[in-house]
């Protein structure tokens, strides 16, 4: 993608991007996370000008690898700016983490403080395990729907939904649905025109279906 640097701004695609970063977008990673769950939304958010600084975090920090063997260097949970948006992907690693009481408690503390919490795929099972989705509408990966729902029996699971918004929580179905959710989040926070422009920029056809 073409860009032109000036003294204090960068023209990137169709946007004029300032160097000033205003908010944090915190991506939670763990061994065997699903690559697209995390980096699909990151691609979109990273193209939103003058808004978010993206950082990756894991419980203790260090290198973690996705199910597709993509490695990422992470910072520890202890270093998260809790005023930032929180993104929780899914993946095979969720299977072990839903039974890790220390992990779930740490995640609960972060999600309680975050102004917005976004999940992709079985990331909603992790969030459900914290109890923060109890009584709220949410969705998850349709291929493992019953298993994911078993981790949050008090959640109002919506099977037909591509993605769901309930208060500060955005949850989405499997993998690629995280892109539709992130565009929905951007539309809510920054306007439909911005969301549509970003989708056009990466040649993505949005699915606006949500509950």
N, C-alpha and C positions, 0 to 999 in steps of 0.2 A: 504494500500500500504506500502511496506517495505521501511525503510530508515535507513541509518547508519550515525551517527554524527561523525565528526572529529573536529579538532581544529577550522578550519575556513570555512569548507564546509560541505554540506549535500549531500549524495548520495540518490537521490529520484527517484525510478523507474529506468529509463534508463539514467537519466540525472545527471550530477554533478552540484549541485546548491550552489552557493556562498551566503553568508549572505548579501552581498552588494546589495542594491536596487538602481537602476539607474534612473528609470522614474516613473511617477505617471500615474495610470489608474483610471480616475475619473468616477464613476457610478452615474448618476442622478436618484434619486428615488422620488416618490410622492405617496400619498395615492391612492390605487387601481392600482398600477403598476402590470404588468404581471411578475410573479416570474421567469419563465424560460428566459424571455427576458433579464433580468438583470443578473441572476446567472448562466445561461448556458455559456455565454461568459466569465463570471468571473471565472468559473471552468477551462476553457481552458487557459486563460491568466495567472491564478494563477499557472499553471503547467509549464509555460515558465521560465526557470531558469535565475536568475541573470538579470532580466529585469524590472519588474513592481511591484510597490506597489499599491494595490487596496484600494480605499476608497469610501465610499458612501456619497452622498450629497443630501440635499433637500434645498428648498428656505431659510427656517429659521432654519434648523437643527432639531434634535429630532427624536422621534420614528415615523416611517411611516409603514403602513401595506399594503401588496399586496392584490390583488383580491382573492388570495388563503389563506389569513389571516396569512401570514408569516410577522413577524415584523422585522424591521431593524432599528438600531440606526444610525443616519446620522449627518454629520457636515453641517454647513450652507454654502450657496453659497459663502459667503464673505471669506471663508477660503480656497477656491480652488486654487491650483497651476495651473495657466492657461497654463503652458507649458506642461501639461499632456494630454494624450488622453482622449477624452470625449465620454462616452457611454450613449445613451438616449433610454430607453426601451419604449414600448407601454403599453397599458392596458386601462381599463375603465376610469381611472382617467384622461386620455388625453381629454376626451369629455368636461370636465369643463375647463381644463387648456388652451385649444386653444383660449378661450375667455377671458383669464386673461391677460390683457395688461402688468401689472407689471411683471408677470412671464415670458411672452414671451420676454420682453425687457431684463431681466436679463439673460435668456437663450441665447439670441442673442449675448450679450457681451461676454459670456463664449465661445460660439461656434466660434465667430470671432477670438479669440485669440488662441484657441486650434490648435495644429499642425494637428490633425486628429479628425474627428467627426464621430462616428459610431451610427447608429440607428437600432432598431429592431421593426418590426411590425408598429404600429401607432406612434411610436416615430418619424418617418419621417414626420408625420403631424405636430407635435410640431415644428420640425426644419423648415419645409416649412413655417410655420406661421411667422417665423422670417424674411423671405425674402432671406435667405442665399442660398436657393436652386433654386432660380429663374434662369431659363435658363439652369439648369443642369439636367442630367438624374438622376432619383431616382425611387425607388419602395416602396411598402408598403403592408400591409395585404390584400390579395385578397378578403376576405369575407366582408370587409368594404371599398373596393377600391374607390368607387365613393365618399363616405363621406370623406375619407382621402384626396383624390385629391382636393376636394372642398376647402380645407384649403391652397392650394398652386396652384392656377390656372395658374401661370406662370412657374411652374415646368414641365419638360419633363418626365412625368410619364411613366414607362415601365411596363406594366401589366404582361407580360410573364416572367419577370426576377425573379429568386430566390433571387438574390442580385445584387447590382449595385455599381460600383466604379466610381466616377467622381471627379477628383482632390483629395482633402483631405477628401471628404465625401464618406462614405460607408453606404448604406441603404439596408435593407433586408425586405423580406416578413414576413409572420406571424410566430411568436413565435420560432419554431424550426429552421427556416431559419437563425436566428441569429447565430447559431453554424456554419453553412456553411460560413457566412460572416466573422466571427472571424477567421476561418481557412484561408480564403482568405487574410485577413489583415496580419496574421502572415506569410503566404507564401510570400506576397509582401515585408514585412519588414525584415523577418528573414530567408527566404528561404523555398522552397517547401519541402525539406527534413525534416526540423524542424516541419513544419505543419503536414506532413504525420506521423511523429513519435508521435506527440502529439495526433493525431486522433487514432492511433493504441493503444496508452497508455490507452485511455478511451473507446476503442472498438467502435469507431464511424465511420460510412461509410460516407465520405464526398460527398457532391453534389457541384461540381465546377461550375455549371451553373450560369453565370452572363452575364449582357449586356455589 
